[in-house]
Amino acid sequence: MNHPHSQGHPGAGHGLPGHPPKANTIRLVAWETTRRCNLKCKHCRAAAEDHPYEDELSTEASFRLLDQIREVGTPIIILTGGEPLLREDIYDIAAYGTKIGLRMVMAPNGTLITKESVEKLKASGIKRISISLDGSTPETHDGFRGLKNAFNDAIRGINIAREAGLEFQINTTITRTNLDEIPKILTLAESLGAVALHIFLLVPTGRGKYIADSAINAKEYEETLNWFYDQQDKTRLQLKATCAPHYYRILRQRAKADGKKVTFESHGLDAVTRGCLAGTGFCFISHVGRVQTCGFLDVTCGDITQQTFRQVWENSTVFNELRDFNNLENKCGICEYKKVCGGCRARAYEATGSYLEEEPLCSYQPKK
């Protein structure tokens, strides 16, 4: 997959300056339109492979899902995978979402982008695509993505998108393997003409479990996020950290120290709101219609082949537990930043078996 994570998050924002969005206003839905993928990424949440998968939502079921989401709100819909361009009706799905008033974006891996597909994406109303670069060179990126020429093919796809005037962002999953290359990836994203760089901290699920030892530690995590903060005034790119909720604590600590004000103004796909959005402003829908709070937190919250989307969004026990930050346990529970950070619920779950436990990769000690 491409996210980020992989969940290729071209991320979101509604809300007024100074006012965080309401806890359960749906702002972002990542929908795994297919699990099929032409890459074999080391960190893939879905452990996706290049063959058809059974029971994927039909075109009709896909339209029905978008209608049901639209009844709940007007979130940004991230069409992700797998590789969404391997789904033949993907342009119809995008066009339908656009028609009913949803903002449609896509997370392809870049290798299958052609002049023809870009024109179809634009015609269907896709506003932005996110393409992952997990290295600044073919060696690093191809090693991570499990396919020779993945880097060159992604760069070719990016150039086609830029020439056609389709907005794109670069997503990067940070591990020990590419930690030193992050500044070079930022420079590369600028030179390619990206509008944003979104960094993702590895969540060890799916194939990511097998490279869990290449995850960075809490100290490296803190240093990386502080470096990322320092780049804000040095680049024209929108910078956003995903699956890195501590960034929203750091933003406030650093802004306060620098005498800056942190507001919640909308930056479209790059809005800075809060850390972990799992179950609050965000949810994930799998290729067979399972609903989760996020793609990495592998706990089923509902099934849109059995229930309506509204029923799941409003009544899921897991969603409602996560919407009350007082339910967080141990260090996260007493932290004065819990409303803006919240800790990564998926990392907590992978480490302890409880999605309410404290985030394992946080070095901050709450004042309480």
QUIWO-V41645 format. One record per residue. N is the residue number from 0. RES is the residue in one small letter. D_CENTER is the distance of its C-alpha to the mean C-alpha in whole Angstrom. Layout:
N|RES|D_CENTER / N|RES|D_CENTER
This chain:
0|m|11 / 1|n|9 / 2|h|5 / 3|p|5 / 4|h|6 / 5|s|7 / 6|q|5 / 7|g|5 / 8|h|3 / 9|p|7 / 10|g|6 / 11|a|10 / 12|g|13 / 13|h|17 / 14|g|19 / 15|l|22 / 16|p|23 / 17|g|24 / 18|h|22 / 19|p|19 / 20|p|18 / 21|k|20 / 22|a|18 / 23|n|18 / 24|t|17 / 25|i|15 / 26|r|12 / 27|l|9 / 28|v|10 / 29|a|8 / 30|w|11 / 31|e|12 / 32|t|15 / 33|t|16 / 34|r|16 / 35|r|18 / 36|c|17 / 37|n|20 / 38|l|18 / 39|k|18 / 40|c|16 / 41|k|17 / 42|h|14 / 43|c|13 / 44|r|12 / 45|a|14 / 46|a|17 / 47|a|17 / 48|e|20 / 49|d|22 / 50|h|24 / 51|p|24 / 52|y|23 / 53|e|25 / 54|d|24 / 55|e|21 / 56|l|21 / 57|s|24 / 58|t|24 / 59|e|26 / 60|a|24 / 61|s|21 / 62|f|22 / 63|r|24 / 64|l|20 / 65|l|19 / 66|d|22 / 67|q|22 / 68|i|18 / 69|r|20 / 70|e|23 / 71|v|21 / 72|g|19 / 73|t|18 / 74|p|14 / 75|i|12 / 76|i|11 / 77|i|9 / 78|l|11 / 79|t|10 / 80|g|12 / 81|g|14 / 82|e|15 / 83|p|15 / 84|l|18 / 85|l|20 / 86|r|20 / 87|e|23 / 88|d|23 / 89|i|19 / 90|y|21 / 91|d|23 / 92|i|20 / 93|a|18 / 94|a|22 / 95|y|22 / 96|g|19 / 97|t|20 / 98|k|24 / 99|i|23 / 100|g|21 / 101|l|18 / 102|r|16 / 103|m|14 / 104|v|12 / 105|m|11 / 106|a|9 / 107|p|13 / 108|n|13 / 109|g|16 / 110|t|19 / 111|l|20 / 112|i|20 / 113|t|24 / 114|k|26 / 115|e|26 / 116|s|23 / 117|v|22 / 118|e|24 / 119|k|23 / 120|l|20 / 121|k|21 / 122|a|24 / 123|s|22 / 124|g|20 / 125|i|17 / 126|k|16 / 127|r|14 / 128|i|12 / 129|s|10 / 130|i|11 / 131|s|11 / 132|l|14 / 133|d|14 / 134|g|18 / 135|s|20 / 136|t|23 / 137|p|23 / 138|e|24 / 139|t|21 / 140|h|19 / 141|d|21 / 142|g|22 / 143|f|18 / 144|r|17 / 145|g|21 / 146|l|22 / 147|k|25 / 148|n|24 / 149|a|20 / 150|f|20 / 151|n|23 / 152|d|22 / 153|a|18 / 154|i|20 / 155|r|23 / 156|g|20 / 157|i|19 / 158|n|22 / 159|i|23 / 160|a|20 / 161|r|22 / 162|e|25 / 163|a|24 / 164|g|23 / 165|l|19 / 166|e|17 / 167|f|14 / 168|q|12 / 169|i|11 / 170|n|9 / 171|t|10 / 172|t|10 / 173|i|13 / 174|t|16 / 175|r|20 / 176|t|20 / 177|n|19 / 178|l|19 / 179|d|22 / 180|e|20 / 181|i|18 / 182|p|20 / 183|k|21 / 184|i|18 / 185|l|18 / 186|t|21 / 187|l|20 / 188|a|18 / 189|e|20 / 190|s|23 / 191|l|21 / 192|g|20 / 193|a|17 / 194|v|16 / 195|a|13 / 196|l|12 / 197|h|8 / 198|i|9 / 199|f|8 / 200|l|10 / 201|l|11 / 202|v|11 / 203|p|15 / 204|t|14 / 205|g|16 / 206|r|17 / 207|g|15 / 208|k|18 / 209|y|21 / 210|i|19 / 211|a|19 / 212|d|22 / 213|s|20 / 214|a|18 / 215|i|19 / 216|n|21 / 217|a|21 / 218|k|23 / 219|e|21 / 220|y|18 / 221|e|20 / 222|e|21 / 223|t|18 / 224|l|17 / 225|n|20 / 226|w|20 / 227|f|17 / 228|y|19 / 229|d|22 / 230|q|20 / 231|q|20 / 232|d|23 / 233|k|24 / 234|t|21 / 235|r|21 / 236|l|17 / 237|q|15 / 238|l|13 / 239|k|10 / 240|a|9 / 241|t|6 / 242|c|7 / 243|a|11 / 244|p|12 / 245|h|15 / 246|y|15 / 247|y|15 / 248|r|19 / 249|i|19 / 250|l|19 / 251|r|22 / 252|q|24 / 253|r|24 / 254|a|24 / 255|k|27 / 256|a|29 / 257|d|29 / 258|g|30 / 259|k|27 / 260|k|26 / 261|v|22 / 262|t|21 / 263|f|19 / 264|e|20 / 265|s|17 / 266|h|16 / 267|g|14 / 268|l|11 / 269|d|11 / 270|a|13 / 271|v|13 / 272|t|14 / 273|r|13 / 274|g|12 / 275|c|11 / 276|l|10 / 277|a|11 / 278|g|13 / 279|t|14 / 280|g|12 / 281|f|10 / 282|c|10 / 283|f|10 / 284|i|13 / 285|s|14 / 286|h|16 / 287|v|19 / 288|g|18 / 289|r|17 / 290|v|15 / 291|q|14 / 292|t|12 / 293|c|9 / 294|g|9 / 295|f|10 / 296|l|13 / 297|d|15 / 298|v|17 / 299|t|18 / 300|c|19 / 301|g|20 / 302|d|21 / 303|i|21 / 304|t|24 / 305|q|26 / 306|q|25 / 307|t|24 / 308|f|20 / 309|r|22 / 310|q|24 / 311|v|21 / 312|w|19 / 313|e|22 / 314|n|24 / 315|s|21 / 316|t|23 / 317|v|20 / 318|f|18 / 319|n|21 / 320|e|21 / 321|l|18 / 322|r|19 / 323|d|22 / 324|f|21 / 325|n|25 / 326|n|24 / 327|l|22 / 328|e|25 / 329|n|26 / 330|k|25 / 331|c|22 / 332|g|24 / 333|i|27 / 334|c|24 / 335|e|25 / 336|y|21 / 337|k|20 / 338|k|20 / 339|v|17 / 340|c|16 / 341|g|16 / 342|g|15 / 343|c|13 / 344|r|14 / 345|a|13 / 346|r|15 / 347|a|18 / 348|y|18 / 349|e|18 / 350|a|20 / 351|t|23 / 352|g|22 / 353|s|22 / 354|y|18 / 355|l|20 / 356|e|22 / 357|e|21 / 358|e|18 / 359|p|20 / 360|l|19 / 361|c|20 / 362|s|23 / 363|y|24 / 364|q|27 / 365|p|27 / 366|k|30 / 367|k|31
